[in-house]
Structure formats: structure tokens, C-alpha cells
Amino acid sequence: MNILFFLTPKSEVAYINEDDTLRQALEKMEHHKYSAVPIITKQGKYLGTITEGDLLWGIKNKFDLNLRDAERIRITEIPRRLDNRPVSIDADMEDLLDKILNQNFVPVLDDQKNFIGIITRKDVIRSLCAKTPAK
């Protein structure tokens, strides 16, 4: 099965730009109610994944913070514990399943390593369940 069947295109994905501020990241994550979002460079490359925990520990360990200060902190100044590992557009299902077991979403990159969207664990599970006959 082609992994693009599961793709949520970049235009429908909530992501953070590398030059966004801490406040912008917090507001976007709160608005969408996401606990993790991809970070994309100005050139459209996948930089990594920022999580609520990364933001929390970054605020605690790096900044004596108020919300006004959060407007001056670039999201790339926040240390990230772990990035979601991406797959290539031509990855096979085995590679996708290996990553989706440990990640809520898998970023998908094109041949030039540009971010083109994500595949969510929910969509993969939904598809697999639909193909498995009920007992």
C-alpha cells in the first residue's frame, strides 16, 4: 500500500515556522489542542517536532518568563527532547509502521527533503481496522 494514501497535506497541518516565537507556538498549540507540532524552516524543510514538554522545560530551565517576553523568544531557542522521525515520500508501509508505533504522527518529506505533510497514527489504525474483518 502506498503511504500517500494516509497523507494529511501540509496545507491542512498545524505547524510552527522556525522563526515563530514561543508565544506563537503556545497559542497555535492551544488553539488546535495539539501536544506536539512539526517545525518547518523558511525553505520548507522539516526541522523537528516541538512538544508541550519541550516548551514547559524550556521555559522552566532557560527563561525567567512572562508572556510579553515570550514574544521575543524564537521557537528554535527551545531545546527539544526528541524529534518525530520523518519518512520519505517513497517509504514503504514497513518503514511507516515502524515509526508510527512510537509517534502520534510521522512527517513526510519529498525528494528534496521538503515537508509535504504528516501521517497520523489515528489514520493508519483506522485504515487497518477497516481492512480487518470483525470476529
N, C-alpha and C positions, 0 to 999 in steps of 0.2 A: 504494500500500500504506500502511496506517495504521501510524505509527511505534509505537503502543502494543503492536503485535504483539511488539516486541523488548524491552519494558519489564521490568526487574527491579524489583519494587516496593520502596519504602522499607523495609518490614518485613524484607526479605531483603538489604539493603545494609549493609555496614560503613561507618559514617560517624562523624565526630567532632563533638561538640557544641561550640559556640563558647566555652563556659565550661570545657571539659575542659582538663586540664593537659598540659604537654609529655610528662610520663611516661605519662599515659593514652594519648596519641596514639601514642607509641613502642610501647607494649605492644599496642595494638589492631592497629597495622600489622604488628608482628612476628607476632602470633597468626594473623592472616589471610594473612600473607605478601604484603601489598599494598605497592606502591611509591607509591601515591597514593590518597587518600580524600577525599570531599567533607566540607566543614564546613557544619553546619546551625545556624541561630540558634535561640534559645529559642522563637521564633514559628513555626519550621518552614521558614524561608526558606533558600535556598541562598546561602551566604556566599562560598564559593570552594573551592579544592582545595589541600590540603597534600600535599607530596611528601617523600620521603626527603631529597632535596637541600635543600629548604627547611629541614627540621629540622637537617640537618648544618650548613649555612651559618649558620643562626640560632644554633645552639649555639656555633660557632666565633667568630662575629663579635659576638655580643651578650652572651654569658654565660660566666663562669668557672664551669663547671658540675660538680656531682656529682649522683648520682641523687636524693639527698634534696632538693636544690634544684629538681629537675625537677618535684617535686610542687607547687611554688608558682608555676610559670610557666604562665600561661594560653596556650592554643594561638594565640589572636589576637595575642599579643605577638611571634610569629614572622613575620618578613616572608615573603611568598610571591612567588616569581618570576613565576608565570603561573597563572591560574585556568582550569580547563576551562570552556569557554563552554557554557551550557545551551541547551536548546531548549524551546519551549512545547509543551504537550500537543497542540496542533493543528498543529504543524510538519509540513511535507511531507518526503518522502524526500530531496529535493534538499538541503534545509537540513540534515537529519540527516547525509547523506553528506559534505557539505562540512565538518562538524565532526568526524565520526568518522575521517576521513582523518588528522587531526592529534592526536587524543586517544584514549586507551585506553578511555575511557568518556565519555558525554555525560549530564550531569544533565538531568532532565526536570522542568519546573515546571508547575503548574496555572494556571488563570486568575487566581488571587490571588498568583501568584509563589511558592507553597509548593512545596517539594521533594517530589516524589512517587516518585522512583526514578531509576534510571540505565538507559542502553542501552549495552551493551558492544560494542566493535569485534568481538570474537570472535563474538557472536551474529549480528551483521549479516553478517559474512563467511560464517559457517556457512549462513545462510539463502540468501545469494546463490549460494553454491556448490551448494546443493541444487537450485536452480532452473536452473542452467546444465548442459546435457547434456554428458556426457563425450565426448571425441573418440576 
